[in-house]
Amino acid sequence: MAKQDATNHERIVWLLYKRITGALTPEEKEELEEWRTASPLNEESYRRLTDVGFLEQEFRRLRLVDAARPLQDMQARIRQDARPRRVLRWMSALAVAASLASVFFVGYFWDRVFDSAPAELAGLSALPRIPAGTTQATLTLADGASIPLDGDTSRNARLIAARQPAVETRPVKEQINKLATPRGGEFRIMLEDSTEVWLNAESQLVYPENFTGDERRVAVSGEAYFKVAKDSLRPFYVESGGMEVRVYGTEFNIQSYEEAAHVYTTLVEGSIALKPLQGSQAELVLTPGHQAVSRTDDQATFVRPVNAAAVASWHKGRFSFEEQTLGQIMQTLSRWYAFEYEFADPGLESTVFKGSAPRYGDLAEVLSILEKSGGIAFGVKGEKIIITNHQIK
């Protein structure tokens, strides 16, 4: 859609500002009405730009982006060809909002209306509220009993105690439990040895009720953050995606979703060693600030330096997208917010981003931050979110 004439643009923005503040003269009111009725697009723009609820919602999203860190946050998008124009445009909007407040605030959202996604798609303002995921999981005991868990730790303890047999009647063999989080869920558990495990959405931890013998061993799928209790006499092992991680009392993150082609093991502090469960027995030792990337088909592994704290920041309430593709980002978001999405242009899936966003905000807030980074737009079609190529004008 062609941009409005710049002079006319500024005049209409000024009239809209005066309309909101109740300062229109009779002549100005007539002029605004004439523009408003000139086309259906003008009428729709008038309706949205005088809707106080819409403006408040958009302003709240606007404030989520830290203007002092445009190149470190979502403004640091890797595609160099699009960055200069988009960053300048966004910084201009921020400067306007900070200095001349109301009139230019309306002017900024004028661009939001006229440069929106394709006409057949509703914009983010039409997206129903989709809250962040919550603390929830299902614990399956060794006898097959399933216990729904949530953020109420006292209630969880009572439910588990009520389903477990008395100590004197428990089987002698090791009791294996399974803890699984659904889409839109997360959970933190402390194991018998005081090891802490945070499970991300759509993940599963298989672990013994009590560690016996000369080792501690668990299995995980999905994503988990481990803070392993030190025990020099019993090493801690994690099996995931065909790999075995030997832990020496440390903190690390492991991402191993079944549909993914790679397992990502990121060391935050301490020391770990990796090797395939089958085949070579040679161990690969990781040092803090490094990530091992292992192919699930043949377990071939390479190591790269990363911002380990950022990779693991999800368990502290923040999304951190360290040079991830938009396809990976949307998959992560869809697990946490439980929504369906589709790329109108499949080529967008490989677009690389770098930055962060709050994990516990509504979905629209996170998508708005991505949208402002440049080159993409989100629309709503039915119950599905559509990602489109937003051309810079």
Backbone hydrogen bonds, N-H to C=O, Kabsch-Sander energy under -0.5 kcal/mol:
donor,donor_aa,acceptor,acceptor_aa,energy
9,H,5,D,-3.1
10,E,6,A,-2.4
11,R,7,T,-2.1
12,I,8,N,-2.7
13,V,9,H,-2.5
14,W,10,E,-2.1
15,L,11,R,-2.2
16,L,12,I,-2.7
17,Y,13,V,-2.4
18,K,14,W,-2.2
19,R,15,L,-2.2
20,I,16,L,-2.4
21,T,17,Y,-2.1
22,G,18,K,-0.6
22,G,19,R,-0.6
23,A,18,K,-2.8
24,L,18,K,-0.7
29,K,25,T,-2.7
30,E,26,P,-2.0
31,E,27,E,-2.1
32,L,28,E,-2.6
33,E,29,K,-2.3
34,E,30,E,-2.0
35,W,31,E,-1.9
36,R,32,L,-2.7
37,T,33,E,-2.2
38,A,35,W,-1.2
39,S,36,R,-0.6
43,E,39,S,-2.0
44,E,40,P,-2.4
45,S,41,L,-2.7
46,Y,42,N,-2.7
47,R,43,E,-2.2
48,R,44,E,-2.1
49,L,45,S,-2.8
50,T,46,Y,-0.9
51,D,48,R,-1.1
52,V,50,T,-0.9
55,L,51,D,-2.2
56,E,52,V,-2.5
57,Q,53,G,-2.1
58,E,54,F,-2.5
59,F,55,L,-2.4
60,R,56,E,-2.1
61,R,57,Q,-1.7
62,L,58,E,-2.6
63,R,59,F,-1.9
64,L,61,R,-1.3
65,V,62,L,-1.2
67,A,65,V,-0.8
69,R,66,D,-1.7
73,D,69,R,-2.2
76,A,73,D,-2.5
78,I,352,V,-1.0
79,R,352,V,-0.6
80,Q,78,I,-0.9
82,A,79,R,-0.8
83,R,79,R,-1.2
86,R,82,A,-1.7
87,V,83,R,-3.0
88,L,84,P,-2.1
89,R,85,R,-2.0
90,W,86,R,-2.4
91,M,87,V,-2.9
92,S,88,L,-2.0
93,A,89,R,-1.8
94,L,90,W,-2.1
95,A,91,M,-2.5
96,V,92,S,-2.4
97,A,93,A,-2.4
98,A,94,L,-2.0
99,S,95,A,-1.8
100,L,96,V,-1.6
101,A,96,V,-0.6
103,V,100,L,-0.8
104,F,100,L,-0.5
105,F,101,A,-2.2
106,V,102,S,-2.2
107,G,103,V,-1.5
108,Y,104,F,-2.6
109,F,105,F,-1.7
110,W,106,V,-1.1
111,D,107,G,-1.2
112,R,108,Y,-1.1
113,V,109,F,-1.7
114,F,110,W,-2.7
115,D,111,D,-2.2
116,S,113,V,-0.9
121,L,118,P,-2.3
122,A,380,V,-2.1
126,A,123,G,-1.8
127,L,124,L,-1.7
134,T,184,G,-2.1
136,Q,134,T,-0.8
136,Q,186,E,-1.8
137,A,149,L,-1.8
138,T,180,A,-2.7
139,L,147,I,-2.8
140,T,138,T,-0.6
140,T,178,K,-3.3
141,L,139,L,-0.6
141,L,145,A,-2.8
144,G,141,L,-2.1
147,I,139,L,-2.7
149,L,137,A,-3.3
151,G,135,T,-0.5
153,T,151,G,-1.1
156,N,152,D,-2.4
157,A,153,T,-2.3
158,R,154,S,-2.0
159,L,155,R,-2.4
160,I,156,N,-2.4
161,A,157,A,-2.4
162,A,158,R,-2.0
163,R,159,L,-1.0
163,R,160,I,-0.6
164,Q,160,I,-1.1
169,T,166,A,-1.4
170,R,166,A,-0.6
170,R,167,V,-1.1
176,I,174,E,-0.6
177,N,175,Q,-0.5
177,N,207,Y,-3.3
178,K,140,T,-2.3
179,L,205,L,-2.8
180,A,138,T,-2.3
180,A,178,K,-0.5
181,T,203,S,-2.6
184,G,335,R,-2.5
185,G,182,P,-1.5
186,E,134,T,-1.4
187,F,199,L,-1.9
189,I,197,V,-2.7
191,L,189,I,-0.6
191,L,195,T,-3.2
194,S,191,L,-2.2
196,E,227,K,-2.3
197,V,189,I,-2.7
198,W,225,Y,-2.5
199,L,187,F,-3.8
199,L,197,V,-0.5
200,N,223,E,-2.6
202,E,182,P,-1.4
203,S,200,N,-0.5
204,Q,221,S,-2.4
205,L,179,L,-2.8
206,V,219,A,-3.1
207,Y,177,N,-2.2
207,Y,205,L,-0.5
209,E,175,Q,-3.2
215,E,212,T,-0.6
216,R,235,P,-2.8
218,V,237,Y,-2.2
219,A,206,V,-2.2
220,V,239,E,-2.5
221,S,204,Q,-2.1
222,G,256,S,-2.3
224,A,254,I,-2.4
225,Y,198,W,-2.2
226,F,252,F,-3.0
227,K,196,E,-2.7
228,V,250,T,-2.7
234,R,231,D,-0.9
236,F,247,V,-1.3
237,Y,216,R,-3.2
238,V,245,V,-2.1
239,E,218,V,-2.2
240,S,243,M,-2.6
243,M,240,S,-2.0
244,E,275,K,-3.0
245,V,238,V,-2.9
246,R,244,E,-0.5
246,R,273,A,-3.4
247,V,236,F,-3.2
247,V,245,V,-0.6
248,Y,271,S,-1.7
251,E,269,E,-1.9
252,F,226,F,-1.8
253,N,266,T,-2.8
254,I,224,A,-2.7
255,Q,264,Y,-2.6
256,S,222,G,-4.8
256,S,254,I,-0.5
260,A,257,Y,-1.5
263,V,294,S,-2.6
264,Y,255,Q,-2.5
265,T,263,V,-0.6
265,T,292,A,-2.5
266,T,253,N,-3.2
266,T,264,Y,-0.5
267,L,290,H,-2.3
268,V,251,E,-2.2
268,V,266,T,-0.5
269,E,251,E,-1.8
272,I,286,L,-0.9
273,A,246,R,-2.1
274,L,284,L,-2.6
275,K,244,E,-1.6
277,L,242,G,-2.6
284,L,274,L,-2.9
285,V,283,E,-0.6
286,L,272,I,-2.7
289,G,267,L,-2.4
290,H,287,T,-0.9
291,Q,304,R,-2.9
292,A,265,T,-3.0
293,V,291,Q,-0.5
293,V,302,F,-2.9
294,S,263,V,-2.6
294,S,292,A,-0.6
295,R,300,A,-2.7
296,T,261,A,-2.4
299,Q,295,R,-1.8
302,F,293,V,-1.8
304,R,291,Q,-2.3
306,V,289,G,-2.3
308,A,306,V,-1.3
311,V,307,N,-2.1
312,A,308,A,-2.0
313,S,310,A,-1.3
315,H,312,A,-1.4
316,K,313,S,-1.8
317,G,314,W,-1.4
318,R,313,S,-1.6
319,F,357,A,-2.9
321,F,355,G,-3.3
322,E,320,S,-1.0
323,E,321,F,-1.3
324,Q,353,F,-1.0
326,L,351,T,-2.2
327,G,349,E,-2.5
329,I,325,T,-2.4
330,M,326,L,-2.7
331,Q,327,G,-1.7
332,T,328,Q,-2.2
333,L,329,I,-2.7
334,S,330,M,-2.5
335,R,331,Q,-1.6
336,W,332,T,-1.5
337,Y,333,L,-3.0
338,A,334,S,-1.3
339,F,334,S,-0.6
340,E,383,E,-0.6
342,E,385,I,-2.2
344,A,342,E,-0.6
344,A,387,I,-2.6
345,D,387,I,-0.8
348,L,345,D,-2.4
349,E,346,P,-1.5
350,S,347,G,-0.9
351,T,348,L,-1.8
353,F,324,Q,-2.8
355,G,321,F,-1.8
357,A,319,F,-2.1
359,R,317,G,-1.8
360,Y,317,G,-0.5
363,L,130,I,-2.5
365,E,362,D,-0.7
366,V,362,D,-1.4
367,L,363,L,-2.7
368,S,364,A,-2.0
369,I,365,E,-1.4
370,L,366,V,-1.9
371,E,367,L,-2.8
372,K,368,S,-2.2
373,S,369,I,-0.7
373,S,370,L,-0.9
374,G,371,E,-1.3
377,A,388,T,-1.8
379,G,386,I,-2.8
380,V,122,A,-2.7
381,K,384,K,-2.7
384,K,381,K,-1.8
385,I,340,E,-2.3
386,I,379,G,-2.6
387,I,342,E,-2.6
388,T,377,A,-2.9
388,T,386,I,-0.6
390,H,375,G,-1.3
390,H,388,T,-0.8
391,Q,389,N,-0.9
